Amino acid sequence: MRRIGKPVTRAGIEFVKECRINIRLHTVDRVCCQHLGVSGSRPMKLASVLLLLFPVASAIGQKPLPPLVDGTVINEQTEFRHDGPLRISGRVRLRGISLDLRGPITIAAGTDVELQDVHIKVSDPPNSANGTSNLRCEGAAKINIQHSTMNPVGGSHPIWWLQGDLTVRDFQTANSEFHLDHAQADLENLTIFELEISHLSQVVGRHLRLVFLSTHTADDEKLTFSDIPADQAFSQKLRMGSLASADLTDTVANLFLLYVHGQSDVSLNRIGRAQLSIAPTCHGTLKLPHGRVGTAKQPLVVPEAGVSDCPFRLRLEDVNADTWDIYAGGDAELTFSDSVIDELTASDHAKVTVHNSEVYADWLSLAGNAQLQVDHSTLGAHRLAAERQDLATSQVRLNGHSQAAFDHVRFDCGVIAADDSSAVIENSATPPEYIRRSGRATVTTLPLLPVEDLGKEP
């Protein structure tokens, strides 16, 4: 990150922390700076405080980001900061700047934006969910990124949902995602946590370095994926899910991630390391395999015959099944045992039970009236984060009117309960790293554990 300006002194930092300034466009409501003994509403006092503030702002070296509208060109070695939602529209050119972004980004349909030598850092608001400071395209846009970087601050996880024409020439990111939907992308020298290619997208990629290469199937699709290695370069033309395609050269992916929807039927052959995702609305008992499974003579089929009414099929032949993602919805009623699960979400009226399993909780959330029971299992994966890039975060989040019960669980993460949710935590082998509640949520623990009250939600 390039910063322009003098180093910030400790006194300057304390001054900024202790001063509150409330300035309206036409009126001055109040100026209060107890640190300097200045208080009042007269213009002279305001001027005095502003004169003191200007050197501190200059030292910090940040400017407010101007509106990014049609005709905007910024070409200077300066760091800009933007708090809250950011909207980009029209023809916009950004060159040589640093961006401190603290909120979601919307790109209007038809936008033509170019980033050249731009260095972005992304922060999420406190206690917000992963991906809060995301980027979404309202429709097809033209995006050109050259010789730029993007890095998260704290626990943020930038997720960009992209449509239209995307060109990348050297974009180095950390803990970030690209999800391509009806996109035509020409990518070269891209480093990113997840690259999803789905929904009629067509991608040509060279020298890609990925943690996840992923794709979503359509609701009723028959697909085959073969010979995708883990942690070593490969070149291959791939038919991806939902009528997408990829022509990849010198690409390295730690894992191949497949999202299976509806009643799709997918065969995987000789996959170096796979994470498999299902979105069930069905009923039954499933055991999700872990490790290298299936052979050419006897592929492993998930789900097994007779254990559920789930319509999807996965046939695994010499596949290293690393973990599974579960996105349960509708009236699903499912039990999982002896499984290794990465992401787990439940919404609507889904009921999910997990026995004797590992749940990494890289993304574990409940919404609606969903119910979750976990017993004799491990929940969270902070212990593994240093050695596994794919386990970027671990947290349990309860929202809506959801209910969760945890019995004899070894926690390796924290728990957040919001809205009207409820959680019961009993007989923990290892207690949660933290427990936080807000709104009308309730948390019951036995034996008693500390619960941080974040207060009522607006």
Buried (B, 14 or more C-beta within 10 A) or exposed (E): EEBEEEEBEEEBEEBBEEBEBEEEEEEBEEBBBEBEEBEBEEEEBBEBBEEBBEEBBEBBBBBEBEEBBBEBEBEEEBBBBBEEEBBBBBBBBBBBBBBBBBBBBBBBEBBBBBBBBBBBBBBBEEEEBBBBBBBBBBEBBBBBBBBBBBBBEEBBBBBBBBBBBBBBBBBBBBBBBBBBBBBBBBBBBBBBBBBBBBBBBBBBBBBBBBBBBBBBBBEEBEBEBEEBBBEEBBEBEBEBBBBBBBEBBBBBBBBBBBBBBEBBBBBBBBBBBBBBBBBBBBBBBBBBBBEBBBEEEEBBEBBEEEEBEBBBBBBBBBBBBBBBBBBBBEEBBBBBBEBBBBBBBBBBBBBBBBBEBBBBBBBBBBBBBBBBBBBBBBBBBBEBBEEBBBBBBBBBBBBBBBBBBBBEBBBBBBBBBBBBBBBBBBEBEEBBBBBBBBBBBBBEBEEEBEBEEBEEEE
